[in-house]
Amino acid sequence: MPTIHEVDAQDERWHRFCASHPALTLFQSPAWSNVIARTYGFSARVLLMLENEDVVGGLPFAHIEDFRGRRRVALAFADNLEPLPVDTWEQFEAWIANDDVPWAIRTLCTPTERAQTQRVAASHHAIDLPDRFETAAERFHYKHVQNLKQAEKAGLRHRRLATSEGIDAFYSLHSSVRKNKHRLLPQPRAFFDAIFEEFFPERGFVMLAEQGDTIVSAMLFIACGRRLYYKFSASALDALLSRPNHFLITKAIEVAIGDGYNQLDLGISDAEGLIRFKERIGGVERSVYAASYNQREKSAGVTQIERALGELTEILTDANLPLTAAQRGGEILYRFFT
């Protein structure tokens, strides 16, 4: 009968298992655990399932200790996470529910009655890619086709970069959109530097849309196996009428097919407009569940600090403050937003 053991994410048995498993996803991969550990200082761990000393499954997670106390998140800053292989979910969920530490997970797996709380938190979309771009284009909604024509009239061009120049361009747009549109702190620049060091140039790149001499949109992609992940996107707010996002994602589909990927993972969404955007390019929707286990009632002190973090975010994203204030705030505070 299989047994589950907690090990370090650098455990060689886990690395060998991941390297040989065809269903490995980005957020299950040791590389993603490395990014999270390096950026935020969390302890990267794995629940390793063994049968006769052979690895038969695993679930990575971050062990976090901060003002909320000791807790475990599977996995911090991951869109969604499932055990590898996914059919071991029931055994891992049972182990988590019997742990004496609070757990949180966002997953495509359906939580059982073991979960203390559960809800549908977002929608996940992915496109199974055909062999030819023309076949993929036949699935485009007519509204997406109309937006592409607007992009063509605007004279947009695209570039694919796997260098630090691409990260620089993306981070500039990302920070601006987070602060000026959403009133949120941007992720730390160190996070994107860690992604660059871990995945680029072989397994990562940025695609830019340009109008004249101006970069108006940027998308960051990461590959895992034969799946390409559309991980981050940002656009200049004054260029949206030229439809740079519709333009770039179409180019990304073309690039993904040309590079031999069999799926484009579009990530998760909880906004109606973004969900519609992904559906109109052929994205197939699945529910993403947020589940918690062994949660304890928040103390008054924790509630006060969480409220203070929200107020600090409002202050640092004020229109009268420079973008660097929000960027610095993200570097200091973002680790507390999981």
N, C-alpha and C positions, 0 to 999 in steps of 0.2 A: 504494500500500500504506500502511495507517495507521501512524503513528509515535506514540510515547508520550513525553510531556515532563513533567517535574516543575515545577509552578507553585504560586504562593501561592493559598490558598483564597479570597482576595478577587479573584482574576482575573475580570475582567468577562465573558470568554468562557464560563467555567464557570457563572457566575451566570445568564447568558442561556440557556445550555443547560438548566440545572435548571428555570428558570422556564417553559420551553416543553415540558418532557418529562412526559407524563402518568403515567409509571411511577415518578416520583421518590418515594423513601421518606424517612422522618424522618431517618435516620442518614446518608443521602447529602446531605441538604440543607445549604446554607451556614449556615443558622441553627444547626444542631447543632454544626458546626465552630466557630461563634462562641462558643457556650456553653462548649465544652471549652477553647478558647484563653483566654477571659476568666477562667475559674475556675482553671485549673491552670497557665497560662503556657506550655503546649505550643505549638510552631510548627504551625499548621494548614496543611496542604499538600494538593495534588491531583495525581494522575497523570492528565494530560489526553491523550486520544487524538485525534489530528488526521489528517484526510484532505483533502489540497488546502487546508490552512489552515482547514477547517471542523471544528468539534468534533463527534465522533461517539461519544464515551464519556468516562467519568471515574471515578476511584476516590479518594475523600478519605482522608486518613490524618493521624496526628499524628507529627511528628518530635520525639523525646524524647531529652534528654541528662541523665543523672543518674548515680548511683553504679554502675549497671549498664553505663554507656557509651552510645554512640550507638545508637539503634534506632528502628524505625518500627512503629506500631500502627495497623491499619485496623479501626475507628477507636476511639480510647481511650474507654472507658466507653459503648460502643454495644452493644446486645443482640446484633445481628448486622449484618453489612455485606456488600453485594454491589456489584459495579460497576454503573454506569448506562450503557447497558442491561445486563441480566444476561448476555446472550449474548456479551459481550466478556470473560468471565471467563478464558478460556484465554489470551488475549493478555496480559492484565494479570498473570496468575499467572506466565507465562513471564518477563515483565519483572522481577517481584519476585524470582524465583528467581535471576536473573542479576545482581541488585544486590549491592553489596559491604557492605551494612548489614543486620543482623538484622531480620527482619519477623515480625509475628504478626498473625493475622486470625481472627475468629470469624464464620462465614458459612454461609448456606444452600447455597452452591455446593459441589460435591464437589471436594476437592483431588485433584490427580493425583500421580503418582510424583515430580513436581518438589519436593513438600513434604518437608522434612527430617523433620518429625513431623506426624502428624495423628490425630485421634480424634473420636468423637462426644462433644461436651461438654455438650449440653443438648437439650431439646425446645422447639420453637417452636410456638405455637398461634395460630390466627386464626379468626374467624367471618365468613363471607360473609353480610352482613345482607340479609334480605328487605325488602319494602316495608312490612310490617306487623309490629308487635311480637307479635301473637297467633301469627303463623307461626313466629317465632323461639322463642316459648315452647313450642310443640309439640315442639321438639327437646330440651327440658330433661329430664335424667334424673330419675327419680322421687325419688331421694335429694335432688337439688337442690330439687325442689318441696317436699319435707318440711321442708328447712331454711328455705325461704321462709316456710312456715307458722309455724315457730318464731319467726322475726323479726317476723312480724305480731303474734303473741301477746305479744311483748316490747314492742310499741308503738313500734318504731323509726320515725323520720322521716328524710327526707333533704333536704339543701340543696345547691345548685350555686352555687359562688362563683368568680368570675374576678378577685378582688381579693387584695390582700396578706393579708387576714384568712384566706383559704383556705390560703395558703402557711404562715402562722404555725401554724395548726391542724395541718396536715399535718406540718410539721417537728417539732413537739413530739412527736407520736405516733411518727413515723419514728425519731427519736433514741432514744426510750424502748425501742422494740421491738428496734432494732439492739443496744443495750447490754444490756438485761435478758433478752432471749430468746436472741439469737444470739451474744452476747459479741463483737460486731463494732463498729467505729467507724462512726458515721454519716457520710454524705457531708457536705461543708462546706455551711453555710448559704448561702455565696456561690454554690454550684452551683444551688440552687433559686431564688435571687434572679436569676441569669442566665437561667434558664428563664423566670421570670416576665417579665423585661424583654424577652426575645426573642419569646415566644409569646403572652403574655396581653395583653388579654382576647380577641382575635379567634381565636387558635388554641390556647388552653389554658384549662383550668379544673380546679378541685378539687371533688369531691363528698364531702360529709360525711354520716355516719349519726349520729343523735343519739338518745339514750335519756333521756327527761326533759330535764334541762338539761346533760347530759354528752355531749361528742363521743366516740363509741366507735370510729369508723373513718373513715379518709380515703383517697381515691384521687385520684391526679393523672393527668390526661389531656392529651395533646398531639395536635393535628391536623396532618396533612400531606396536602394534596389532599382526596380523598374518603375517606381512611383515618383512623380515630381510634385512637390508641395508648393502651392501658392501661399507663402507664409505671411508676408506683410505688403501693404500697399499704401501709398500716399500721393496726393495730387495737389497742385497749386489751386487754391480756392477760386482765383480769378480766371482759371482756364477750363473750368468744368464744361462750359458750353461747347468746347471743341471735342468733347467726349474722349479724353485721353485714356481713361480706364477701359472703356470698351475697345479702343484701339489696341492697347497693350495686351490685354488678356487674350485677344484674338491672335496677336503675334506669338504670345506664349504657347497657345495651343498648337500653332504651326511649328514652333521650335520643338515642343515636347514630342510631337509625332515624328518630326525629322530626326530627333535624337534617339528614337526607339523606345520611349517610355510607353507603358500600357495604361497608365492612369494619371490623371491630373487631380490631385487632392486640393479642393478649394477651401478647406478649413471650415470653421464654424461661424455662424452669424446669429444675431438675435434682433436685427433691425429689418423691417419689412423690405426696405429698398434694396439692401444688400442681398437678401434672400432672393428677391425677384431678379436682380442682376445675375446671380449664379444660375438660377433656373433657366434664364433666357439663352444661356450658352450651352445648355444641355446637362447641367448639374443635377444629379439624383440626390434627393434629400433623405436623411436619416435623423432620428431624434438623438440628441445628446442629453444624458441624464447627469445631474449633479446629486451626489449622495454623500451623506455624512454618517459616521459611526462613532459611538462612545463620546459624543460631544458633552461638554460640561457647561453649565450656565455661566454666562459672562459676568465677571465682577464689575462693580461700578467703575473701578479704575480702568479696566480694559475698554469699557464703553466710552469713557472720557477721552482716552488716547485715540480711539478710532474716530471720534468726533473731531478731535484736534487735527488729525491727519486730513480729514475732509476740508476743514477750514484752511489749513495750510495750502492744500491744493488750490483752493479758490484764490488765495492771495497770490501764489506763485504763478498762476495762469492769468492774472489780471492783464487787461489790454495795455495798461500803462507801464507794465514791467517788461524789460527786454527778454528775448527768447532764452538767453543764457541763464536767467533766473529759473525758468521752468526746467531747463536741462540739468542744472545743478541740483534742483529739488528732486528730479527723477533719480539722479545718481545716489542721493542720500536715502530717499524714502521708498523707492519702488519695491524693495525687498519685503516691505510690510503689507503689500497689496495682494498677498496670496494666503 
